[in-house]
């Protein structure tokens, strides 16, 4: 079990279309991987970001011990929070790690450049914008892979919102805000939807299931025509079938 796909809690329990799409993409790219299944634990991101540091450390220790026992050398995840936690938080806690962490946007970007992923040539034309998740963007500085992916998909007209990359607006859900201050979370989500409306985007994609959840709620409450999808779901829909 050298390479695993780690869906994370939100994709595993609330947005399983993201997990299914990720698996479809990885298989299409010829990547050999396993999943932890019932052994999978939370990465601990919510604990660390909500002030439960000691509990987060204990969970991180359990995960690290399991990864070592299973001989895991590479973790692929489609969750920005999991990516940041496994890559940055764990390294801060434990030093050099025995595994590599890749967000799925980085993996897909590499597969496209290697010619291992092909897309439908007659895909429906659509105006798409990209939302930078805080964990993947400001924390890890990973901005370009998703943008290269979108530009590579036939039929996609990629447009940037005015606030992007390190200046991107938060979706409003992170750090426990959605749970503790739901009205604030929705207010921030509606602002982000307005950013997309300003550039006449039809669709927002993002590699963060929690961002998808909150932005979708914001779009509904704003009665917006802007749709929200996880980027993995959009990529999987556009893949060329064998």
C-alpha positions in Angstrom: 0.0 0.0 0.0 2.5 2.6 -1.2 0.0 5.1 -2.6 -3.4 5.9 -1.1 -6.3 8.1 -2.1 -7.5 9.8 1.1 -11.0 11.2 0.5 -11.4 13.0 3.9 -14.5 13.2 6.0 -16.6 15.5 3.9 -16.1 13.6 0.7 -16.5 10.3 2.4 -19.8 11.1 4.2 -21.4 14.1 2.7 -20.1 14.6 -0.9 -19.4 11.1 -2.1 -19.6 12.2 -5.7 -16.3 13.9 -5.1 -14.8 10.6 -3.9 -16.2 8.7 -6.9 -14.9 11.3 -9.3 -11.5 11.3 -7.8 -11.3 7.5 -8.1 -12.4 7.7 -11.8 -9.8 10.3 -12.6 -6.9 8.4 -10.9 -7.9 5.1 -12.7 -8.2 6.9 -16.0 -4.7 8.2 -15.5 -3.3 4.7 -14.8 -2.3 5.4 -11.2 -2.2 2.4 -8.9 -3.6 3.3 -5.5 -5.4 1.9 -2.4 -7.9 3.3 0.0 -7.8 2.9 3.8 -11.6 2.1 3.9 -12.7 1.5 7.5 -9.2 2.2 8.8 -9.4 5.8 7.7 -9.4 8.4 10.4 -10.0 12.2 10.2 -6.8 14.1 9.3 -7.5 16.4 12.3 -7.8 19.6 10.5 -11.1 20.6 12.2 -9.6 19.9 15.6 -6.5 22.0 15.0 -8.5 24.9 13.5 -11.2 24.9 16.2 -8.7 25.1 19.2 -8.6 21.4 20.1 -4.9 21.2 19.7 -4.1 18.3 22.1 -6.8 16.1 20.6 -5.5 17.0 17.1 -2.0 15.9 18.0 -3.3 12.6 19.4 -5.2 11.9 16.2 -2.2 12.9 14.1 0.0 10.4 16.0 -2.5 7.6 15.3 -2.5 8.5 11.6 1.3 8.7 11.3 1.7 5.4 13.1 -0.8 3.8 10.7 0.9 5.2 7.7 4.3 3.9 8.8 2.8 0.4 9.6 1.2 0.2 6.1 4.3 1.4 4.3 2.5 4.4 2.8 4.8 6.6 0.7 2.4 8.8 -1.1 -1.0 10.3 -0.1 -3.3 11.8 -2.7 -6.3 13.8 -1.5 -9.0 15.9 -3.1 -9.5 17.9 0.1 -7.6 21.2 0.6 -7.8 20.9 4.3 -6.5 17.3 4.4 -3.7 18.3 2.0 -2.6 21.2 4.3 -2.9 19.1 7.4 -0.9 16.1 6.2 1.7 18.2 4.5 2.3 21.2 6.7 0.7 20.6 10.1 2.1 17.1 10.5 5.6 18.3 9.4 5.4 21.1 11.9 4.6 18.7 14.7 6.8 15.7 13.8 9.5 17.0 11.5 10.4 15.2 8.2 7.6 12.9 7.1 7.9 9.4 5.6 5.4 10.1 2.9 4.7 12.6 0.1 1.4 14.5 -0.1 -0.2 15.6 -3.4 -3.5 17.4 -3.9 -5.4 15.9 -6.7 -5.1 19.1 -8.8 -1.3 18.6 -8.8 -1.7 15.0 -9.8 -4.2 15.8 -12.6 -1.9 18.6 -13.8 1.0 16.2 -14.1 -1.2 13.5 -15.9 -2.3 16.1 -18.5 1.3 17.2 -19.1 2.3 13.5 -19.5 -0.5 12.9 -22.0 -2.1 10.3 -19.7 -5.5 12.1 -19.4 -7.7 13.0 -22.4 -10.8 15.1 -22.5 -13.9 15.1 -24.7 -13.3 17.3 -27.7 -17.0 18.2 -28.0 -17.6 19.3 -24.4 -20.3 21.8 -23.8 -19.1 25.4 -23.8 -19.2 26.9 -20.3 -17.7 29.9 -18.6 -15.8 28.7 -15.5 -14.1 30.4 -12.6 -11.9 28.9 -9.9 -12.1 29.5 -6.1 -8.8 29.2 -4.2 -9.3 27.3 -1.0 -7.5 29.0 1.9 -5.7 25.8 3.0 -4.4 25.1 -0.5 -3.7 28.6 -1.6 -2.6 30.9 1.2 -1.3 28.1 3.3 0.6 26.0 0.7 0.9 28.4 -2.2 -0.6 26.0 -4.7 -2.4 28.2 -7.2 -1.5 27.2 -10.7 -2.3 23.4 -11.2 -6.1 23.9 -11.2 -5.9 26.8 -13.6 -3.7 24.8 -16.0 -6.3 22.0 -15.8 -9.2 24.2 -16.6 -7.4 25.8 -19.6 -6.7 22.3 -20.9 -10.3 21.2 -21.0 -12.0 21.7 -24.4 -15.1 23.9 -24.2 -14.0 25.7 -21.0 -13.7 29.5 -21.1 -11.7 30.2 -17.9 -12.2 33.5 -16.2 -10.6 34.9 -13.0 -12.6 36.6 -10.3 -11.0 39.9 -9.3 -10.0 38.5 -5.9 -7.9 35.4 -6.7 -4.8 33.5 -5.5 -3.4 35.0 -2.3 -6.1 37.8 -2.4 -9.0 35.3 -2.8 -12.0 35.7 -0.6 -12.6 32.9 2.0 -15.7 30.8 1.3 -16.7 31.5 4.8 -16.9 27.9 6.2 -13.4 27.3 7.6 -12.1 27.5 11.2 -15.4 26.4 12.7 -17.2 29.5 11.4 -19.9 27.5 9.6 -20.7 25.6 12.8 -20.4 28.5 15.3 -21.5 31.5 13.2 -23.6 30.1 10.3 -25.0 33.5 9.4 -21.5 34.9 9.0 -20.5 31.9 6.9 -23.4 32.3 4.5 -22.8 36.0 4.3 -19.2 35.4 3.2 -20.3 32.7 0.7 -22.8 35.1 -0.9 -20.0 37.7 -1.3 -17.9 35.1 -3.1 -20.9 34.1 -5.4 -21.2 37.8 -6.2 -17.5 37.8 -7.2 -18.3 35.1 -9.7 -21.4 36.9 -11.0 -19.4 40.0 -11.6 -17.3 38.2 -14.2 -20.4 36.4 -15.7 -19.2 32.9 -14.6 -21.7 30.1 -15.0 -19.8 27.7 -12.7 -17.4 27.9 -9.8 -15.1 24.9 -9.2 -12.8 24.3 -6.3 -10.8 21.4 -4.8 -12.4 21.7 -1.3 -15.5 19.8 -0.4 -16.2 22.2 2.5 -16.0 25.2 0.1 -18.4 23.5 -2.3 -20.8 22.9 0.6 -20.8 26.5 1.8 -20.7 28.2 -1.6 -23.6 26.1 -2.8 -25.6 27.2 0.2 -24.6 30.8 -0.5 -25.7 30.5 -4.1 -29.1 29.1 -3.1 -29.7 31.8 -0.6 -28.7 34.4 -3.0 -31.0 32.9 -5.7 -28.0 32.9 -8.0 -27.7 31.2 -11.4 -24.0 30.4 -10.6 -23.5 26.7 -10.0 -20.8 25.2 -7.7 -19.0 21.9 -8.2 -16.0 20.2 -6.8 -13.2 20.4 -9.5 -12.9 16.6 -9.4 -16.5 16.2 -10.4 -16.2 18.6 -13.3 -13.0 17.0 -14.5 -14.5 13.5 -14.3 -17.5 14.7 -16.4 -15.2 16.0 -19.1 -13.0 12.9 -19.4 -12.8 11.1 -22.7 -14.4 7.7 -22.4 -12.4 4.7 -23.7 
